[in-house]
């Protein structure tokens, strides 16, 4: 079967992708998941791996290794590249309000427990960012543009605000 898949890849036959996926997706997904730690991100990277395999299929050289090994190398490199990008790193470190508090278990809505009042007690440079992200729905990039603050500063201040709120809720 491997020879057939190799031939289909090298000739850019569309059946190659289906066969690659059927035979190797579980193994590739496992490797990627171990590296990135997130099922959602791993699914996206898995797709990228098969796109790269398709794109570079004509250059695959069986004398340098098995198809499985070649795919695992693509998977490992793609996953590592994803973890090196700044967006992924910041996403992994930025907490959300829901990770600090379990809103589902609250019998009342967050406004009645004084969440907005707690946010008002934050340092003004932190408060404005928390309000924009969690109450108004702005993205970090939109805040960067709207307030003319570097993206790294936006994320660092949000992280500091989340730490302050976490301390209040853990009291």
C-alpha positions as CSV (number, residue, x, y, z in Angstrom):
1,X,0.0,0.0,0.0
2,X,2.9,2.4,0.8
3,X,4.2,2.1,-2.7
4,X,0.8,3.0,-4.1
5,X,0.5,6.1,-1.9
6,X,4.1,7.1,-2.9
7,X,3.2,6.8,-6.6
8,X,0.0,8.7,-6.1
9,X,1.8,11.5,-4.2
10,X,4.6,11.8,-6.7
11,X,2.1,12.0,-9.6
12,X,-0.1,14.4,-7.6
13,X,-3.1,12.1,-7.8
14,X,-5.9,13.4,-5.5
15,X,-6.5,9.9,-4.1
16,X,-3.1,10.2,-2.3
17,X,-4.5,12.5,0.3
18,X,-7.4,10.2,1.2
19,X,-5.0,7.2,1.5
20,X,-2.5,9.2,3.5
21,X,-5.2,10.3,5.9
22,X,-6.7,6.9,6.2
23,X,-3.4,5.2,7.0
24,X,-1.4,7.8,8.9
25,X,-3.7,10.4,10.5
26,X,-3.9,8.7,13.9
27,X,-0.1,8.4,14.2
28,X,0.5,12.0,12.9
29,X,-2.2,13.4,15.2
30,X,-0.6,11.7,18.2
31,X,2.8,13.1,17.6
32,X,1.4,16.6,17.0
33,X,-0.8,16.5,20.1
34,X,2.1,15.5,22.3
35,X,4.0,18.6,21.1
36,X,1.3,21.2,21.2
37,X,-0.9,19.8,23.9
38,X,-4.2,21.1,22.5
39,X,-6.6,19.0,20.5
40,X,-7.9,22.0,18.6
41,X,-4.5,23.2,17.6
42,X,-3.4,19.6,16.8
43,X,-6.3,19.2,14.4
44,X,-5.3,22.3,12.5
45,X,-1.6,21.2,12.4
46,X,-2.7,17.8,11.2
47,X,-4.4,19.4,8.2
48,X,-1.3,21.5,7.5
49,X,0.9,18.3,7.6
50,X,-1.2,16.6,4.9
51,X,-1.2,19.7,2.8
52,X,2.6,19.8,3.0
53,X,2.8,16.1,2.2
54,X,0.7,16.8,-0.9
55,X,2.7,19.8,-1.9
56,X,6.1,18.1,-1.4
57,X,5.0,14.7,-2.5
58,X,6.8,14.8,-5.9
59,X,10.1,15.4,-4.1
60,X,9.7,12.4,-1.7
61,X,12.7,10.1,-2.1
62,X,12.1,6.5,-0.9
63,X,15.8,5.9,-0.7
64,X,16.2,8.3,2.1
65,X,13.5,6.7,4.4
66,X,10.1,5.3,4.6
67,X,7.0,7.3,3.9
68,X,5.9,7.0,7.5
69,X,9.2,8.5,8.7
70,X,8.9,11.3,6.2
71,X,5.4,12.1,7.4
72,X,6.5,12.1,11.0
73,X,9.3,14.5,10.3
74,X,6.8,16.8,8.6
75,X,4.4,16.5,11.6
76,X,7.2,17.2,14.1
77,X,8.6,20.2,12.3
78,X,5.1,21.7,11.6
79,X,4.1,21.3,15.3
80,X,7.4,22.8,16.5
81,X,7.1,25.7,14.1
82,X,3.6,26.3,15.5
83,X,4.8,26.4,19.0
84,X,7.5,28.9,18.1
85,X,5.1,31.5,16.7
86,X,4.4,34.4,19.1
87,X,0.6,34.1,18.7
88,X,0.7,30.5,20.0
89,X,2.9,31.4,22.9
90,X,0.8,34.3,24.0
91,X,-2.4,32.3,23.6
92,X,-1.0,29.6,25.9
93,X,-0.2,32.1,28.6
94,X,-3.2,34.4,28.5
95,X,-5.9,33.4,31.0
96,X,-9.5,34.0,30.5
97,X,-12.1,35.1,33.0
98,X,-13.8,31.8,32.7
99,X,-10.6,30.0,33.6
100,X,-10.4,31.9,36.8
101,X,-14.1,31.6,37.7
102,X,-16.7,29.0,37.1
103,X,-19.6,31.1,35.8
104,X,-21.7,28.1,35.0
105,X,-22.0,27.2,38.7
106,X,-23.0,30.6,39.8
107,X,-26.7,30.9,40.6
108,X,-26.7,34.6,39.6
109,X,-25.1,36.5,36.7
110,X,-21.6,38.0,37.0
111,X,-22.9,41.6,37.3
112,X,-24.8,40.8,40.5
113,X,-21.8,39.2,42.2
114,X,-19.8,42.4,41.7
115,X,-17.5,41.4,38.9
116,X,-17.7,44.8,37.4
117,X,-16.9,46.4,40.7
118,X,-13.9,44.2,41.1
119,X,-12.7,45.3,37.7
120,X,-13.2,48.9,38.7
121,X,-10.7,48.3,41.5
122,X,-8.0,47.3,39.0
123,X,-5.2,49.7,38.0
124,X,-6.7,52.0,35.3
125,X,-4.2,50.8,32.6
126,X,-5.4,47.2,33.3
127,X,-9.0,48.0,33.8
128,X,-9.5,49.6,30.4
129,X,-8.1,46.5,28.7
130,X,-10.2,44.0,30.8
131,X,-13.3,46.0,30.0
132,X,-12.5,46.1,26.3
133,X,-11.7,42.4,26.0
134,X,-14.2,40.8,28.3
135,X,-17.2,43.2,28.4
136,X,-17.0,44.8,24.9
137,X,-15.6,41.9,22.9
138,X,-12.4,43.6,21.4
139,X,-9.6,41.4,20.2
140,X,-6.0,42.0,21.4
141,X,-5.1,43.4,17.9
142,X,-8.1,45.7,17.9
143,X,-7.0,47.1,21.3
144,X,-3.5,47.5,19.9
145,X,-4.8,49.6,17.1
146,X,-7.4,51.5,19.0
147,X,-5.2,52.5,21.9
148,X,-1.9,52.6,20.1
149,X,-0.3,50.2,22.6
150,X,2.1,47.5,21.4
151,X,0.5,44.1,21.2
152,X,3.0,42.6,23.7
153,X,2.0,45.4,26.2
154,X,-1.7,44.7,25.8
155,X,-1.1,41.0,26.5
156,X,1.2,41.6,29.4
157,X,-1.2,44.0,31.1
158,X,-4.1,41.6,30.6
159,X,-2.1,38.8,32.1
160,X,-1.3,41.1,35.1
161,X,-5.0,42.0,35.5
162,X,-5.9,38.3,35.4
163,X,-3.4,37.6,38.1
164,X,-4.9,40.3,40.3
165,X,-8.4,39.0,39.7
166,X,-7.3,35.4,40.4
167,X,-5.9,36.5,43.8
168,X,-9.2,38.2,44.7
169,X,-11.2,35.1,43.8
170,X,-8.9,32.7,45.6
171,X,-9.2,34.6,48.9
